[in-house]
């Protein structure tokens, strides 16, 4: 037997699992990880100025 908090499970769709795998793959590349971080900190108005 295991403690209740260790016995829980999660079911996700195959497409969500693939997205998680792709995300892990992208953040394993250091330059990509930094680019994603910068993008997350960019406001929408800054994005509109760049296009």
C-alpha positions as CSV (number, residue, x, y, z in Angstrom):
1,X,0.0,0.0,0.0
2,X,1.1,3.5,-0.6
3,X,0.0,6.8,1.0
4,X,-3.1,8.3,-0.6
5,X,-1.2,11.2,-2.1
6,X,1.1,8.8,-3.9
7,X,-1.6,6.5,-5.4
8,X,-3.4,9.0,-7.5
9,X,-3.4,8.8,-11.3
10,X,-4.0,11.2,-14.2
11,X,-5.4,10.5,-17.6
12,X,-4.7,12.8,-20.4
13,X,-5.4,12.6,-24.1
14,X,-2.8,11.4,-26.6
15,X,-2.6,14.9,-28.2
16,X,-1.9,16.5,-24.8
17,X,0.8,13.9,-24.1
18,X,2.4,14.7,-27.5
19,X,2.3,18.4,-26.7
20,X,4.0,17.8,-23.3
21,X,6.7,15.8,-25.1
22,X,7.2,18.5,-27.7
23,X,7.4,21.2,-25.0
24,X,10.0,19.2,-23.1
25,X,12.0,18.7,-26.3
26,X,11.9,22.4,-27.1
27,X,13.0,23.5,-23.6
28,X,15.9,21.0,-23.6
29,X,17.5,23.3,-26.3
30,X,19.0,26.2,-24.3
31,X,18.6,28.9,-27.0
32,X,15.0,27.8,-27.6
33,X,14.3,27.9,-23.8
34,X,15.6,31.5,-23.6
35,X,13.5,32.5,-26.6
36,X,10.4,31.0,-25.1
37,X,11.1,32.8,-21.8
38,X,11.6,36.1,-23.6
39,X,8.4,35.6,-25.6
40,X,6.4,34.9,-22.4
41,X,7.6,38.2,-21.0
42,X,6.7,40.2,-24.1
43,X,3.5,42.1,-24.0
44,X,1.0,42.0,-26.8
45,X,1.6,45.6,-27.6
46,X,5.3,44.9,-28.1
47,X,4.4,42.0,-30.4
48,X,2.3,44.4,-32.5
49,X,5.1,46.9,-32.8
50,X,7.4,44.1,-34.2
51,X,5.1,43.0,-37.0
